[in-house]
Amino acid sequence: RLAVCLGEDMLTGTWREVATPPVPPIYQRFVEAARGDGPSDPDFARGAALQAVLDAAETDGLGGFD
């Protein structure tokens, strides 16, 4: 189940359920990717890029607020 509060509903705080397709669990997707039977995104390059963003955010956070 997925509950969303979008558009005009945000003005009233109305949440609605949205139908979602079934998704295989993360461990199943990992095993399929390791076997070459499924996509392997995100790959190492994507992980490294995200780590660079996290490192920059941490470094910036150490400086405090100006």
N, C-alpha and C positions, 0 to 999 in steps of 0.2 A: 504494500500500500504506500501511496505517496500523497501527502496532503500539501496543498499549495494555497497561497493567499496572493493573488495576482490582480493587476489592473484595478478596476473599481472596487473589488473586494477589499483592497488594502484600506480604503476609507472607513469600512465598517468592521474590519478584522474578521471577515468571513473566510473560513477555510473550507476547501472542497477537495474531495478525493479524486485523484486522476488515475486512470487505468494505466498500468505499466506492463511491458512484456516480461516474461520470465527471464532471469539472468542467471547463468551458471555461477556457482560460488567461486571465489577468488582462487582457492586451491586447485579447483578443476581447470580454470583458465591457465594457471601457472604450469600445471603438468602438461596440458595440451601444447602450450608454447614451447616448453622444454623438449617435447617429443617432435616438434616441428609440425604439429597438426593444427596450430592456431596462430594468431598474430602474437608478436612478441613486443608490442608497444605497451608501455613506454620502454625504449631501449636505453642503453648505457649513456648515450649522448644526451638524451632528454633528462635522465637522472642527474648527470653532471651539471647541466644548465640550471636545473632547479636548485641544486645544492649551491651554485654560485649566487643565486638570488637570495637564498636563506642566509648565506655567509655575509652578503652585503647588508641585508636587513639587520643582522646581529651587530655588525661593525658600526652601522649608522646608529643603532640603538644605544651603543656604549657612549656616544658623544653627548647624549642628553638633548634637551630641547633648546633651541636658540630663541 
